[in-house]
């Protein structure tokens, strides 16, 4: 820990501190997060972080795709390793508040116990291996919904499915393809009322929205938000289409 602190301080001395601030384009955003909210560093020394999931007992699960671990990170900054796993990605809880992870190298959706042992819930669709599950969320019906692009497909392995899909996994382990119209499906989320499913297409640089049906299917897919790259590296602005 002390060595890590020294490294962090040395890096800070070489590069000027970056300034962060929240800028909202809608007053409704300010109802969620205060304009005066401050960004505070809780823990460092990570490689590439993904899939934060808050636990009510006082910590957040975080995947590190470079270090290949999932951590518990506490508010005082200390972290505990939950599991060492090749390229862990998005996480969520199921109805029993068990951690669900997109295990990209395993090409599977897994459930992880607090002791770090895991069970594969799904790794094939119609006999073919999944690509590399990326993000996951629990639906209002208790189903597990996830995206399956090829962005983290191991370089020494072949793609078996001829599409990149959005899937639903039910409590019995049945896997259902919801759509394969996205080029590179990435993040996904449900609306607060559970009536819409949003899916990001990182290749097309847009966000699609679907009407969620009581039977767990989706309909009426359309583009909600479309982004345009600006000249500055990794900066974007968004336009909402009617």
Secondary structure as UniProt FT lines:
FT   HELIX           2..14
FT   HELIX           27..32
FT   TURN            35..36
FT   STRAND          49..55
FT   TURN            56..58
FT   STRAND          59..64
FT   TURN            65..68
FT   STRAND          69..74
FT   TURN            75..76
FT   STRAND          79..84
FT   TURN            86..87
FT   STRAND          88..93
FT   TURN            95..96
FT   STRAND          99..103
FT   TURN            104..107
FT   STRAND          108..112
FT   TURN            114..115
FT   STRAND          118..122
FT   STRAND          124..125
FT   TURN            126..127
FT   STRAND          128..129
FT   STRAND          136..138
FT   TURN            140..141
FT   STRAND          144..148
FT   TURN            151..152
FT   TURN            155..156
FT   STRAND          165..169
FT   TURN            171..172
FT   STRAND          175..179
FT   STRAND          185..190
FT   TURN            192..193
FT   STRAND          196..201
FT   TURN            202..205
FT   STRAND          206..212
FT   TURN            214..215
FT   STRAND          218..229
FT   TURN            233..234
FT   STRAND          236..240
//
